[in-house]
């Protein structure tokens, strides 16, 4: 129903640009994680431990300077939004989704707790994936399991594999559906 009410500009330009943006962000995050996996295999310094003696403003946290820092911020925001969307679209938590002017207090509290847990896990998530090396004033690198190579390596490989699988599955299904619709089968 929303697609039918959308303007032709929105349908023909807005939706494809948004889809290309999402594909680019997903592809960039998978690419960064793949490079981090290679770094993990070649260098022990790539482990997501705490940063020692790195003064804020004196050391760049990105190889590409300001552009890389901006890309890290955009990717972290994208991961935050996609984790919230993924959380609320999972079958277990769809009932927790708030309804406009019809949300009981227990459901509001459940949403607040869920969002707090997701936002607290985001810095550790982005550090483990190698998207950023910044510690966000929390010194999240002191977790013991972040020093375990196998856990970090499997976490990165799992993220890269599952994200690539979902991306290929979604894109190929969309292309297949459009081809079927175009040829009228």
HUHU-V748695 format. One record per residue. N is the residue number from 1. SS is DSSP state (alpha for helix, beta for strand, coil for the rest). PHI is phi in whole degrees, 0 to 359 (* if undefined). BURIAL is b if it has 24 or more other C-alpha atoms within 12 Angstrom, else e. Layout:
BEGIN
N:SS:PHI:BURIAL + N:SS:PHI:BURIAL
END
This chain:
BEGIN
1:coil:*:e + 2:alpha:293:e + 3:alpha:293:e + 4:alpha:288:e + 5:alpha:277:e + 6:coil:289:e + 7:coil:288:e + 8:alpha:300:e + 9:alpha:297:e + 10:alpha:293:e + 11:alpha:290:e + 12:alpha:269:e + 13:alpha:238:e + 14:alpha:293:e + 15:alpha:296:e + 16:alpha:296:e + 17:alpha:294:e + 18:alpha:296:e + 19:alpha:294:e + 20:alpha:296:e + 21:alpha:297:e + 22:alpha:295:e + 23:alpha:297:e + 24:alpha:294:e + 25:alpha:294:b + 26:alpha:295:b + 27:alpha:297:b + 28:alpha:295:b + 29:alpha:294:b + 30:alpha:294:b + 31:alpha:296:b + 32:alpha:296:b + 33:alpha:294:b + 34:alpha:296:b + 35:alpha:295:e + 36:alpha:294:b + 37:alpha:298:b + 38:alpha:296:e + 39:alpha:298:e + 40:alpha:299:b + 41:alpha:289:e + 42:alpha:261:e + 43:coil:220:e + 44:alpha:288:e + 45:alpha:289:e + 46:alpha:281:b + 47:coil:296:b + 48:coil:279:b + 49:coil:274:b + 50:coil:293:b + 51:coil:272:b + 52:coil:256:e + 53:coil:56:e + 54:coil:252:e + 55:coil:280:e + 56:beta:295:e + 57:coil:94:e + 58:coil:260:e + 59:beta:240:e + 60:coil:280:e + 61:coil:271:b + 62:coil:228:e + 63:coil:293:e + 64:coil:266:e + 65:alpha:69:e + 66:alpha:294:e + 67:alpha:298:e + 68:alpha:295:e + 69:alpha:295:e + 70:alpha:295:e + 71:alpha:296:b + 72:alpha:298:b + 73:alpha:297:b + 74:alpha:297:b + 75:alpha:293:b + 76:alpha:293:b + 77:alpha:296:e + 78:alpha:297:b + 79:alpha:296:b + 80:alpha:296:b + 81:alpha:294:e + 82:alpha:291:e + 83:alpha:289:b + 84:alpha:292:b + 85:alpha:296:e + 86:alpha:296:e + 87:alpha:297:e + 88:alpha:283:e + 89:alpha:265:e + 90:coil:288:e + 91:coil:299:e + 92:coil:288:e + 93:coil:246:e + 94:alpha:293:e + 95:alpha:288:e + 96:alpha:279:b + 97:coil:299:b + 98:coil:289:e + 99:coil:252:e + 100:coil:296:e + 101:coil:56:e + 102:coil:211:e + 103:coil:242:e + 104:coil:290:e + 105:alpha:299:e + 106:alpha:295:e + 107:alpha:290:e + 108:alpha:296:e + 109:alpha:296:e + 110:alpha:298:e + 111:alpha:295:b + 112:alpha:297:e + 113:alpha:295:e + 114:alpha:297:e + 115:alpha:293:e + 116:alpha:294:e + 117:alpha:294:e + 118:alpha:297:b + 119:alpha:288:e + 120:alpha:286:e + 121:alpha:278:e + 122:alpha:299:b + 123:alpha:297:b + 124:alpha:292:b + 125:alpha:299:b + 126:alpha:290:b + 127:alpha:288:b + 128:alpha:294:b + 129:coil:282:b + 130:coil:81:b + 131:coil:287:b + 132:coil:219:b + 133:coil:247:b + 134:coil:287:b + 135:coil:268:b + 136:coil:55:e + 137:coil:60:e + 138:coil:253:e + 139:coil:50:e + 140:alpha:290:b + 141:alpha:286:b + 142:alpha:275:e + 143:coil:295:e + 144:alpha:297:e + 145:alpha:291:e + 146:alpha:288:b + 147:alpha:268:e + 148:coil:274:e + 149:alpha:300:b + 150:alpha:294:e + 151:alpha:294:e + 152:alpha:295:b + 153:alpha:296:b + 154:alpha:294:e + 155:alpha:297:b + 156:alpha:294:b + 157:alpha:296:b + 158:alpha:298:e + 159:alpha:298:b + 160:alpha:297:b + 161:alpha:292:e + 162:alpha:291:e + 163:alpha:292:b + 164:alpha:296:b + 165:alpha:298:e + 166:alpha:296:e + 167:alpha:295:b + 168:alpha:295:e + 169:alpha:296:e + 170:alpha:295:e + 171:alpha:292:e + 172:alpha:292:e + 173:alpha:294:e + 174:alpha:294:e + 175:alpha:294:e + 176:alpha:297:e + 177:alpha:296:e + 178:alpha:292:e + 179:alpha:294:e + 180:alpha:295:e + 181:alpha:292:e + 182:alpha:290:e + 183:alpha:270:e + 184:coil:74:e + 185:coil:274:e
END
